[in-house]
Amino acid sequence: MTAVTVGAETRPGSRAVAKYVRSSAYKAREVLDLVRGKSYPEAREILTFSERRISDTIAKCLDSAVANAEHNDELDGDELFIAACYADEGPTLKRWRPRARGRATRIRKRTCHITVVVARYSDEELAAIDARMALKGTGRRSSAAEARRRRVAASRERDAERAEDHDRDHDYDEDDLEAMDDAELIGDDFEAVEEDDAEAVAEDGSGDQPDADETEAVAETEADAEEDDEKDS
């Protein structure tokens, strides 16, 4: 257990450390300044809506510190606040970037070690917080463990809904494929009927046409008639 000095009072606290975070200590300190001294629910809300990418890492470190306090020291998450938080510089990774005229520019990839220490409010401070919440018409939030369980349950429900929507989309795709297959079968039937009708029409047309013998007879008759007309003339 870590001893934390708050004002003139030394209190037991729990801490969590995130090492070799791929971010500069300067960027982490800007976010840590927002949550230092805040209660756990308030700090968690600030980190959730922060637009800085390092906020997610700090939120995980804070959750780990609170989990240590609940599991090891049997403390309530709603009674905890951030007693101390700081970011130390870690090793810097050196890289090189090629530039014009054969030159190179050094790239410094900074790292940092983030430490979050949480401690319990005193009884007087908790009484003052309860009185302030009573004036606002609200009570203190449920424990951090309950809040995390609710978040996990909500996340699982969203995953289940996404899985159901995904399966439903697959079902729609299968139904569409079946409808397309039925349409193709119907189209094939129509094509077969049209081919049969065309063959029937061709057969009927061939029966109506005169034979070759009949055509020759008609031609001979016309030729004889023309010869008779020439003789008469």
C-alpha positions as a LaTeX table, in Angstrom:
\begin{tabular}{lrrr}
\hline
Residue & $x$ (\AA) & $y$ (\AA) & $z$ (\AA) \\
\hline
Met1 & 0.00 & 0.00 & 0.00 \\
Thr2 & 1.28 & 3.45 & $-0.89$ \\
Ala3 & 1.29 & 6.28 & 1.65 \\
Val4 & $-0.02$ & 9.51 & 0.14 \\
Thr5 & 0.40 & 12.93 & 1.71 \\
Val6 & $-2.65$ & 15.14 & 1.18 \\
Gly7 & $-2.11$ & 18.54 & 2.76 \\
Ala8 & $-0.83$ & 17.86 & 6.28 \\
Glu9 & $-2.40$ & 14.38 & 6.41 \\
Thr10 & $-0.87$ & 11.11 & 5.28 \\
Arg11 & $-3.38$ & 8.62 & 3.91 \\
Pro12 & $-3.05$ & 5.11 & 2.55 \\
Gly13 & $-3.51$ & 4.89 & $-1.20$ \\
Ser14 & $-3.22$ & 2.55 & $-4.14$ \\
Arg15 & $-1.38$ & 3.25 & $-7.33$ \\
Ala16 & $-0.99$ & 1.95 & $-10.86$ \\
Val17 & 1.83 & 2.60 & $-13.31$ \\
Ala18 & 1.76 & 2.47 & $-17.11$ \\
Lys19 & 5.32 & 2.22 & $-18.41$ \\
Tyr20 & 6.81 & 2.92 & $-21.82$ \\
Val21 & 3.74 & 4.71 & $-23.11$ \\
Arg22 & 4.35 & 5.89 & $-26.67$ \\
Ser23 & 3.65 & 9.53 & $-25.99$ \\
Ser24 & 5.61 & 12.44 & $-24.67$ \\
Ala25 & 5.43 & 13.31 & $-20.98$ \\
Tyr26 & 4.35 & 16.84 & $-21.92$ \\
Lys27 & 1.18 & 15.57 & $-23.63$ \\
Ala28 & 0.36 & 13.26 & $-20.72$ \\
Arg29 & 0.85 & 16.03 & $-18.15$ \\
Glu30 & $-1.65$ & 18.27 & $-19.94$ \\
Val31 & $-4.36$ & 15.65 & $-19.40$ \\
Leu32 & $-3.25$ & 14.71 & $-15.90$ \\
Asp33 & $-3.62$ & 18.36 & $-14.85$ \\
Leu34 & $-7.33$ & 18.11 & $-15.71$ \\
Val35 & $-8.08$ & 15.20 & $-13.36$ \\
Arg36 & $-5.66$ & 15.80 & $-10.46$ \\
Gly37 & $-7.63$ & 16.03 & $-7.20$ \\
Lys38 & $-10.91$ & 14.95 & $-8.83$ \\
Ser39 & $-13.08$ & 12.12 & $-7.58$ \\
Tyr40 & $-12.94$ & 8.86 & $-9.48$ \\
Pro41 & $-16.37$ & 9.20 & $-11.19$ \\
Glu42 & $-15.68$ & 12.81 & $-12.17$ \\
Ala43 & $-12.16$ & 12.04 & $-13.43$ \\
Arg44 & $-13.45$ & 9.06 & $-15.41$ \\
Glu45 & $-16.07$ & 11.25 & $-17.06$ \\
Ile46 & $-13.48$ & 13.91 & $-17.96$ \\
Leu47 & $-11.19$ & 11.30 & $-19.51$ \\
Thr48 & $-14.06$ & 9.70 & $-21.42$ \\
Phe49 & $-14.94$ & 12.94 & $-23.20$ \\
Ser50 & $-11.40$ & 14.20 & $-23.64$ \\
Glu51 & $-10.23$ & 14.52 & $-27.24$ \\
Arg52 & $-6.60$ & 13.70 & $-26.47$ \\
Arg53 & $-5.47$ & 10.24 & $-27.53$ \\
Ile54 & $-3.42$ & 9.79 & $-24.35$ \\
Ser55 & $-6.68$ & 10.06 & $-22.35$ \\
Asp56 & $-7.52$ & 6.43 & $-23.08$ \\
Thr57 & $-4.22$ & 5.23 & $-21.60$ \\
Ile58 & $-4.64$ & 7.43 & $-18.52$ \\
Ala59 & $-8.21$ & 6.14 & $-18.07$ \\
Lys60 & $-6.95$ & 2.55 & $-18.13$ \\
Cys61 & $-4.26$ & 3.40 & $-15.59$ \\
Leu62 & $-6.87$ & 5.07 & $-13.37$ \\
Asp63 & $-9.19$ & 2.04 & $-13.60$ \\
Ser64 & $-6.26$ & $-0.19$ & $-12.63$ \\
Ala65 & $-5.47$ & 1.94 & $-9.58$ \\
Val66 & $-9.11$ & 1.88 & $-8.46$ \\
Ala67 & $-9.28$ & $-1.89$ & $-9.02$ \\
Asn68 & $-6.18$ & $-2.31$ & $-6.85$ \\
Ala69 & $-7.79$ & $-0.24$ & $-4.11$ \\
Glu70 & $-11.01$ & $-2.25$ & $-4.25$ \\
His71 & $-9.35$ & $-5.66$ & $-4.41$ \\
Asn72 & $-6.33$ & $-5.17$ & $-2.14$ \\
Asp73 & $-7.55$ & $-2.55$ & 0.34 \\
Glu74 & $-11.32$ & $-3.26$ & 0.19 \\
Leu75 & $-12.22$ & 0.37 & $-0.55$ \\
Asp76 & $-15.27$ & 1.71 & $-2.34$ \\
Gly77 & $-14.57$ & 3.25 & $-5.73$ \\
Asp78 & $-17.01$ & 6.14 & $-5.14$ \\
Glu79 & $-15.04$ & 7.17 & $-2.06$ \\
Leu80 & $-11.73$ & 7.48 & $-3.95$ \\
Phe81 & $-10.10$ & 10.49 & $-5.55$ \\
Ile82 & $-6.89$ & 11.07 & $-7.47$ \\
Ala83 & $-4.43$ & 12.05 & $-4.77$ \\
Ala84 & $-1.43$ & 12.18 & $-7.12$ \\
Cys85 & $-0.73$ & 11.71 & $-10.80$ \\
Tyr86 & 2.41 & 12.44 & $-12.75$ \\
Ala87 & 4.25 & 11.47 & $-15.91$ \\
Asp88 & 7.99 & 10.80 & $-16.03$ \\
Glu89 & 10.04 & 10.79 & $-19.18$ \\
Gly90 & 11.01 & 7.39 & $-20.54$ \\
Pro91 & 13.64 & 6.36 & $-23.06$ \\
Thr92 & 13.60 & 8.16 & $-26.39$ \\
Leu93 & 13.75 & 6.16 & $-29.60$ \\
Lys94 & 16.11 & 7.68 & $-32.20$ \\
Arg95 & 15.12 & 7.45 & $-35.83$ \\
Trp96 & 16.33 & 9.18 & $-39.00$ \\
Arg97 & 14.42 & 10.71 & $-41.87$ \\
Pro98 & 16.14 & 11.31 & $-45.24$ \\
Arg99 & 16.12 & 14.88 & $-46.45$ \\
Ala100 & 17.33 & 16.80 & $-49.49$ \\
Arg101 & 21.00 & 16.91 & $-50.62$ \\
Gly102 & 21.85 & 13.66 & $-48.90$ \\
Arg103 & 21.12 & 15.01 & $-45.44$ \\
Ala104 & 19.14 & 13.37 & $-42.64$ \\
Thr105 & 16.98 & 14.69 & $-39.82$ \\
Arg106 & 16.72 & 13.02 & $-36.44$ \\
Ile107 & 13.27 & 11.88 & $-35.29$ \\
Arg108 & 12.80 & 11.56 & $-31.52$ \\
Lys109 & 10.00 & 9.18 & $-30.52$ \\
Arg110 & 9.29 & 10.05 & $-26.90$ \\
Thr111 & 7.99 & 7.65 & $-24.24$ \\
Cys112 & 6.79 & 8.24 & $-20.70$ \\
His113 & 5.83 & 6.43 & $-17.50$ \\
Ile114 & 2.40 & 7.44 & $-16.13$ \\
Thr115 & 1.63 & 6.95 & $-12.42$ \\
Val116 & $-1.80$ & 7.43 & $-10.84$ \\
Val117 & $-2.34$ & 7.25 & $-7.07$ \\
Val118 & $-5.84$ & 7.12 & $-5.60$ \\
Ala119 & $-6.79$ & 7.60 & $-1.95$ \\
Arg120 & $-10.00$ & 7.58 & 0.08 \\
Tyr121 & $-11.77$ & 10.74 & 1.14 \\
Ser122 & $-11.90$ & 11.37 & 4.86 \\
Asp123 & $-15.20$ & 10.93 & 6.70 \\
Glu124 & $-15.65$ & 14.71 & 6.96 \\
Glu125 & $-15.06$ & 15.15 & 3.24 \\
Leu126 & $-17.52$ & 12.35 & 2.41 \\
Ala127 & $-20.14$ & 13.97 & 4.65 \\
Ala128 & $-19.61$ & 17.30 & 2.89 \\
Ile129 & $-19.91$ & 15.62 & $-0.52$ \\
Asp130 & $-23.14$ & 13.89 & 0.53 \\
Ala131 & $-24.57$ & 17.19 & 1.77 \\
Arg132 & $-23.64$ & 18.92 & $-1.48$ \\
Met133 & $-25.23$ & 16.13 & $-3.50$ \\
Ala134 & $-28.37$ & 16.30 & $-1.35$ \\
Leu135 & $-28.72$ & 20.02 & $-2.10$ \\
Lys136 & $-28.52$ & 19.21 & $-5.81$ \\
Gly137 & $-31.14$ & 16.51 & $-5.42$ \\
Thr138 & $-28.81$ & 13.71 & $-6.41$ \\
Gly139 & $-26.94$ & 11.05 & $-4.51$ \\
Arg140 & $-23.47$ & 9.68 & $-4.81$ \\
Arg141 & $-23.03$ & 7.35 & $-7.72$ \\
Ser142 & $-22.85$ & 3.62 & $-7.33$ \\
Ser143 & $-19.54$ & 1.91 & $-6.82$ \\
Ala144 & $-16.93$ & 1.90 & $-9.56$ \\
Ala145 & $-17.21$ & $-1.87$ & $-9.85$ \\
Glu146 & $-20.94$ & $-1.57$ & $-10.50$ \\
Ala147 & $-20.31$ & 1.14 & $-13.06$ \\
Arg148 & $-17.76$ & $-1.03$ & $-14.84$ \\
Arg149 & $-20.12$ & $-3.99$ & $-14.78$ \\
Arg150 & $-22.84$ & $-1.86$ & $-16.35$ \\
Arg151 & $-20.45$ & $-0.67$ & $-19.05$ \\
Val152 & $-19.37$ & $-4.25$ & $-19.79$ \\
Ala153 & $-23.00$ & $-5.44$ & $-19.93$ \\
Ala154 & $-23.93$ & $-2.59$ & $-22.27$ \\
Ser155 & $-20.94$ & $-3.37$ & $-24.48$ \\
Arg156 & $-21.91$ & $-7.04$ & $-24.65$ \\
Glu157 & $-25.49$ & $-6.12$ & $-25.55$ \\
Arg158 & $-24.24$ & $-3.90$ & $-28.38$ \\
Asp159 & $-22.02$ & $-6.72$ & $-29.65$ \\
Ala160 & $-24.96$ & $-9.14$ & $-29.56$ \\
Glu161 & $-27.15$ & $-6.67$ & $-31.47$ \\
Arg162 & $-24.44$ & $-6.21$ & $-34.10$ \\
Ala163 & $-24.12$ & $-9.99$ & $-34.46$ \\
Glu164 & $-27.91$ & $-10.32$ & $-34.89$ \\
Asp165 & $-27.95$ & $-7.55$ & $-37.50$ \\
His166 & $-25.07$ & $-9.25$ & $-39.30$ \\
Asp167 & $-26.88$ & $-12.60$ & $-39.33$ \\
Arg168 & $-30.08$ & $-10.89$ & $-40.49$ \\
Asp169 & $-28.21$ & $-9.29$ & $-43.37$ \\
His170 & $-26.90$ & $-12.71$ & $-44.38$ \\
Asp171 & $-30.45$ & $-14.09$ & $-44.27$ \\
Tyr172 & $-31.60$ & $-11.27$ & $-46.55$ \\
Asp173 & $-28.78$ & $-12.04$ & $-48.95$ \\
Glu174 & $-29.78$ & $-15.72$ & $-49.10$ \\
Asp175 & $-33.42$ & $-14.78$ & $-49.74$ \\
Asp176 & $-32.34$ & $-12.44$ & $-52.53$ \\
Leu177 & $-30.24$ & $-15.20$ & $-54.09$ \\
Glu178 & $-33.17$ & $-17.61$ & $-53.97$ \\
Ala179 & $-35.44$ & $-15.01$ & $-55.59$ \\
Met180 & $-32.84$ & $-14.42$ & $-58.30$ \\
Asp181 & $-32.59$ & $-18.16$ & $-58.93$ \\
Asp182 & $-36.38$ & $-18.40$ & $-59.23$ \\
Ala183 & $-36.40$ & $-15.46$ & $-61.64$ \\
Glu184 & $-33.71$ & $-17.12$ & $-63.76$ \\
Leu185 & $-35.71$ & $-20.36$ & $-63.88$ \\
Ile186 & $-38.83$ & $-18.47$ & $-64.92$ \\
Gly187 & $-36.82$ & $-16.63$ & $-67.58$ \\
Asp188 & $-35.48$ & $-19.94$ & $-68.89$ \\
Asp189 & $-39.06$ & $-21.28$ & $-69.11$ \\
Phe190 & $-40.16$ & $-18.21$ & $-71.08$ \\
Glu191 & $-37.22$ & $-18.60$ & $-73.44$ \\
Ala192 & $-38.06$ & $-22.28$ & $-73.99$ \\
Val193 & $-41.72$ & $-21.38$ & $-74.73$ \\
Glu194 & $-40.63$ & $-18.66$ & $-77.17$ \\
Glu195 & $-38.29$ & $-21.09$ & $-78.93$ \\
Asp196 & $-41.15$ & $-23.64$ & $-79.26$ \\
Asp197 & $-43.46$ & $-20.96$ & $-80.66$ \\
Ala198 & $-40.81$ & $-19.89$ & $-83.16$ \\
Glu199 & $-40.32$ & $-23.48$ & $-84.33$ \\
Ala200 & $-44.05$ & $-23.92$ & $-84.69$ \\
Val201 & $-44.36$ & $-20.72$ & $-86.71$ \\
Ala202 & $-41.47$ & $-21.79$ & $-88.94$ \\
Glu203 & $-43.10$ & $-25.16$ & $-89.57$ \\
Asp204 & $-46.43$ & $-23.51$ & $-90.42$ \\
Gly205 & $-44.72$ & $-21.08$ & $-92.78$ \\
Ser206 & $-42.90$ & $-23.87$ & $-94.58$ \\
Gly207 & $-46.24$ & $-25.70$ & $-95.18$ \\
Asp208 & $-47.79$ & $-22.63$ & $-96.78$ \\
Gln209 & $-44.98$ & $-22.22$ & $-99.30$ \\
Pro210 & $-45.62$ & $-23.87$ & $-102.77$ \\
Asp211 & $-43.56$ & $-26.85$ & $-103.85$ \\
Ala212 & $-40.92$ & $-26.66$ & $-106.58$ \\
Asp213 & $-43.09$ & $-28.69$ & $-109.07$ \\
Glu214 & $-46.02$ & $-26.35$ & $-108.64$ \\
Thr215 & $-43.76$ & $-23.36$ & $-109.23$ \\
Glu216 & $-42.38$ & $-24.89$ & $-112.44$ \\
Ala217 & $-45.91$ & $-25.67$ & $-113.70$ \\
Val218 & $-47.04$ & $-22.13$ & $-113.11$ \\
Ala219 & $-43.96$ & $-20.79$ & $-114.90$ \\
Glu220 & $-44.60$ & $-23.07$ & $-117.95$ \\
Thr221 & $-48.27$ & $-21.98$ & $-118.10$ \\
Glu222 & $-47.25$ & $-18.32$ & $-118.07$ \\
Ala223 & $-44.65$ & $-18.96$ & $-120.82$ \\
Asp224 & $-47.27$ & $-20.74$ & $-123.06$ \\
Ala225 & $-49.65$ & $-17.85$ & $-122.58$ \\
Glu226 & $-47.03$ & $-15.39$ & $-123.62$ \\
Glu227 & $-46.23$ & $-17.44$ & $-126.79$ \\
Asp228 & $-49.94$ & $-17.56$ & $-127.74$ \\
Asp229 & $-50.20$ & $-13.81$ & $-127.37$ \\
Glu230 & $-47.18$ & $-13.33$ & $-129.64$ \\
Lys231 & $-48.64$ & $-15.61$ & $-132.32$ \\
Asp232 & $-52.00$ & $-13.80$ & $-132.26$ \\
Ser233 & $-50.26$ & $-10.50$ & $-132.61$ \\
\hline
\end{tabular}
